[in-house]
């Protein structure tokens, strides 16, 4: 529709951004449910306590293992998904 009707391109782009954010949120929710819920996901992260390998540039910014605090790691992932859902459409409106 954006290619056919140039006058509605900004509106269609905004709808696309909103839909992409919503889709990412639903995919994250689906993954958490496949793991058995939030509590089970945190338990699975706790079971994997070995540090992950990071190449040189990432070692400078991430010093400790990602799984040192599994609950904090999961909440950070959840927060990142929610920020994407909110920030992506907001930036589309601003641009």
N, C-alpha and C positions, 0 to 999 in steps of 0.2 A: 504494500500500500504506500509506503514511503517513496518508492521509486515511481509509482504511477501518479501520485498526487503530492506534488512538491509542497503545497501549502500546509499539509498536515504532518510533515516530517518531524518537527519538534515534538508534537504531541505523541506521535508513534514512538519516537526515541525514548521519551519519558516512560511510556507504558512498557517498553522493552526493558528498561532498567529496573522498574518496579518488579516486573515478572521475573527477571534474572535473580534479584535479591530474594524474592519469595521462594524461588526454586532451590537456591542454595540452602535456605533455612529448612525447607522440607527434606532435602537430601541429608542434611546433618541430623535432623530428627529421625529419619529413617535408619540411619546408621546406628544411632544411639539405641533405638528400639530393637534392631537386630542383635545388638550386644546384650540386651536384656534390661534396658533402662539405665538411668544415670548412675545409680548405686553400683550396678554390675559393671558398668564401663569403668568406674573408678577402681573397682576391685581388679579388673583385668589389667589396668595400667599399673597397679601396685605389684602384680605378679611379674611384671617386666621391669625390674629395677636395675638392669645393667645399663651403663651409660651408652648413649648413641654416638657413633663416629661422626665427627664434624670436620669438614675440610678447613684449611687455614683461615680464610676470612671469617668464618662463623665462630671459630674458637675465640676470636677477639671479643665478640659480643655476648656469647653464651658460655659462661665458664663452668657452671655446674651441670649435672645431668638433668635432662628435661623431666625425668620421672622422679626427681628427689621428693617432690610433693605432688602426688597424683591428683589430689582434689583440686589443688591450685592450677595444675596443668589443664584439667578438664574444664574448669571454670574459665580459664583463659581462652580455650578453644571456643567455648560457647559464647563468650564475650566478643571474640573476633568475628564469629558468624553474625551475631546481632549487629555489630558495628557495620558490617558489610551491607546488611539489609537496610540499615538506616542511612548510611553515608552515600551509598551508590545512587539512590534516587535523588538525594539532596544535592549531590554534585551535578547531576544531570539538570536539575532545575536551575542551579546557579550558572551552569555553562550555557 
